[in-house]
Amino acid sequence: MSKTKVGIINVTGYAGVELARLLYQHPEVELTSVTGRSAAGQGLGEAFPHLASIDLIIEAELGEVDLAFSAMPHQASAKEVIPLLNHGIKVVDISADFRLKDATEYLHWYGFTHPAPQLLKQAVYGLTELYRSQVASAQLVANPGCYPTGAILALAPVVKAGLIEPDIIIDSKSGVSGAGRSLSQQTHFSEANEDATAYALDGHRHLPEIIQELKLLRPQQPLSITFVPHLIPMTRGILTTGYAPLASGKVSVDKKGREELFQLYLDFYKDEPFVRVVEFPPHTKHTWGNNLCLIHPTIDTRTGRLIVISSIDNLVKGAAGQAIQNMNLMLGIPEVTGLQALAIYP
Ligand SMILES: NC(=O)c1ccc[n+]([C@@H]2O[C@H](COP(=O)([O-])OP(=O)(O)OC[C@H]3O[C@@H](n4cnc5c(N)ncnc54)[C@H](OP(=O)(O)O)[C@@H]3O)[C@@H](O)[C@H]2O)c1
């Protein structure tokens, strides 16, 4: 039987190039077409020597495929994706263009008027752990943002169970590849190396996505969320720590409460191939290059606060790996196919 043909729009960005690397090892699909504005006409291995085993020319337009990944920047992605959908092609969009359900949020957070608000209803938010059955039957999957992936997976069990007060603080640290391949002053080596800084204190673009998804888990509870991202000098990885006061009377603030909380997380993620609830604070190195999200929930028994820590690789579970996880479901193949690599250490 011939393999499903897949393509990547914008293979010249970090998410696109990581998709190509991971798809090369995928046994059930064939990468047949890749596009990239600045490298059109070049061999993929010429532009990216680590991908020299993939014999493809980077094109200006996507060739005929059954499923396309768009790894374009926001706004430009929707323009590419809409015609593909009209031709019946399945799409996993790695940009933010179909993640938010309310079209007015695009003007507010991304500064453009959404070109196809009707598609926002149709698009399935591709956090497989929450939307597995919807992803399987979707034509358009909006792959979650990197920060939202780590934050939502860390907080979903306690929000859904109503175990915390709705006053949540999310503190995330990201490696520099999260900002993409285009150079900016902030990501310049001599600025980012041996430096650490918080940014977007007035509201990061990933905040509405985090609020949208956590609210859907417990619609009756209004949520107040402060999200502070930080840029730190590493290439890949996001470490997120969530804090919230425990709702009174729901969990005991002691060792027994910690054990119950841990069991709640184990139960919530018991069938999830890519979420591991761990008994230690995870490191970003534990997920470096693989599709896992490691989560460590605990209780600060001095203050009665939940502390929950998650670790992901922003380019794998936070982008390309999660996109392939979604593709697998959309194509009816086992969800873990092509995604079982272990993390690289040290
Ligand atoms: N980086 C991450 O960790 C991450 C995680 C999750 C989601 N995402 C999302 O994935 C998408 C790609 O992100 P990235 O980090 O891979 O980006 P990136 O590395 O910054 O890629 C940007 C590249 O996109 C191309 N480009 C920019 N504007 C374009 C346009 N109007 N038309 C055609 N090409 C254009 C340029 O390539 P040329 O030089 O070839 O023109 C540019 O080098 C974004 O929507 C981002 O939000 C990224």
The ligand as an SDF file (V2000), in Angstrom:
LIG
                    3D

 48 52  0  0  0  0  0  0  0  0999 V2000
    9.6970   27.9260   17.7400 N   0  0  0  0  0  0  0  0  0  0  0  0
    8.8690   27.2770   18.5330 C   0  0  0  0  0  0  0  0  0  0  0  0
    9.2540   26.7510   19.5800 O   0  0  0  0  0  0  0  0  0  0  0  0
    7.4120   27.1500   18.1500 C   0  0  0  0  0  0  0  0  0  0  0  0
    6.6120   26.3450   18.9590 C   0  0  0  0  0  0  0  0  0  0  0  0
    5.2600   26.2210   18.6560 C   0  0  0  0  0  0  0  0  0  0  0  0
    4.7310   26.8970   17.5920 C   0  0  0  0  0  0  0  0  0  0  0  0
    5.5310   27.6890   16.8280 N   0  0  0  0  0  0  0  0  0  0  0  0
    4.9000   28.3820   15.7020 C   0  0  0  0  0  0  0  0  0  0  0  0
    5.4030   27.8160   14.5090 O   0  0  0  0  0  0  0  0  0  0  0  0
    5.4320   28.8180   13.4830 C   0  0  0  0  0  0  0  0  0  0  0  0
    6.8460   28.8880   12.9700 C   0  0  0  0  0  0  0  0  0  0  0  0
    7.6560   29.2390   14.0590 O   0  0  0  0  0  0  0  0  0  0  0  0
    9.2050   29.0540   14.0390 P   0  0  0  0  0  0  0  0  0  0  0  0
    9.6840   29.3060   15.4120 O   0  0  0  0  0  0  0  0  0  0  0  0
    9.5410   27.7970   13.3440 O   0  0  0  0  0  0  0  0  0  0  0  0
    9.5220   30.2580   13.1310 O   0  0  0  0  0  0  0  0  0  0  0  0
   10.8830   30.8040   12.6050 P   0  0  0  0  0  0  0  0  0  0  0  0
   11.9540   29.8080   12.8660 O   0  0  0  0  0  0  0  0  0  0  0  0
   11.0210   32.1610   13.1500 O   0  0  0  0  0  0  0  0  0  0  0  0
   10.5370   30.8890   11.0750 O   0  0  0  0  0  0  0  0  0  0  0  0
   10.3530   32.0890   10.5170 C   0  0  0  0  0  0  0  0  0  0  0  0
   10.6190   31.8740    9.0710 C   0  0  0  0  0  0  0  0  0  0  0  0
    9.3840   31.9660    8.4290 O   0  0  0  0  0  0  0  0  0  0  0  0
    9.5580   32.4980    7.1500 C   0  0  0  0  0  0  0  0  0  0  0  0
    8.5800   33.5450    6.9470 N   0  0  0  0  0  0  0  0  0  0  0  0
    8.3420   34.5940    7.7410 C   0  0  0  0  0  0  0  0  0  0  0  0
    7.3120   35.3120    7.2410 N   0  0  0  0  0  0  0  0  0  0  0  0
    6.9190   34.6920    6.1180 C   0  0  0  0  0  0  0  0  0  0  0  0
    5.9310   34.9530    5.1660 C   0  0  0  0  0  0  0  0  0  0  0  0
    5.1110   35.9950    5.2840 N   0  0  0  0  0  0  0  0  0  0  0  0
    5.8180   34.1250    4.1270 N   0  0  0  0  0  0  0  0  0  0  0  0
    6.6450   33.0670    4.0050 C   0  0  0  0  0  0  0  0  0  0  0  0
    7.6030   32.7700    4.8960 N   0  0  0  0  0  0  0  0  0  0  0  0
    7.7300   33.5710    5.9450 C   0  0  0  0  0  0  0  0  0  0  0  0
   10.9620   33.0300    7.0690 C   0  0  0  0  0  0  0  0  0  0  0  0
   11.6470   32.0740    6.3200 O   0  0  0  0  0  0  0  0  0  0  0  0
   12.4130   32.4780    5.0120 P   0  0  0  0  0  0  0  0  0  0  0  0
   13.7080   33.0160    5.5360 O   0  0  0  0  0  0  0  0  0  0  0  0
   12.5300   31.1940    4.2700 O   0  0  0  0  0  0  0  0  0  0  0  0
   11.6030   33.5000    4.3070 O   0  0  0  0  0  0  0  0  0  0  0  0
   11.4660   32.9760    8.5000 C   0  0  0  0  0  0  0  0  0  0  0  0
   12.8220   32.6030    8.5420 O   0  0  0  0  0  0  0  0  0  0  0  0
    4.9850   30.1240   14.1320 C   0  0  0  0  0  0  0  0  0  0  0  0
    3.6540   30.3420   13.8370 O   0  0  0  0  0  0  0  0  0  0  0  0
    5.2010   29.8580   15.6110 C   0  0  0  0  0  0  0  0  0  0  0  0
    4.3490   30.6000   16.4250 O   0  0  0  0  0  0  0  0  0  0  0  0
    6.8670   27.8280   17.0770 C   0  0  0  0  0  0  0  0  0  0  0  0
  1  2  1  0
  2  3  2  0
  2  4  1  0
  4  5  1  0
  4 48  2  0
  5  6  2  0
  6  7  1  0
  7  8  2  0
  8  9  1  0
  8 48  1  0
  9 10  1  0
  9 46  1  0
 10 11  1  0
 11 12  1  0
 11 44  1  0
 12 13  1  0
 13 14  1  0
 14 15  2  0
 14 16  1  0
 14 17  1  0
 17 18  1  0
 18 19  2  0
 18 20  1  0
 18 21  1  0
 21 22  1  0
 22 23  1  0
 23 24  1  0
 23 42  1  0
 24 25  1  0
 25 26  1  0
 25 36  1  0
 26 27  1  0
 26 35  1  0
 27 28  2  0
 28 29  1  0
 29 30  1  0
 29 35  2  0
 30 31  1  0
 30 32  2  0
 32 33  1  0
 33 34  2  0
 34 35  1  0
 36 37  1  0
 36 42  1  0
 37 38  1  0
 38 39  2  0
 38 40  1  0
 38 41  1  0
 42 43  1  0
 44 45  1  0
 44 46  1  0
 46 47  1  0
M  CHG  2   8   1  16  -1
M  END
$$$$
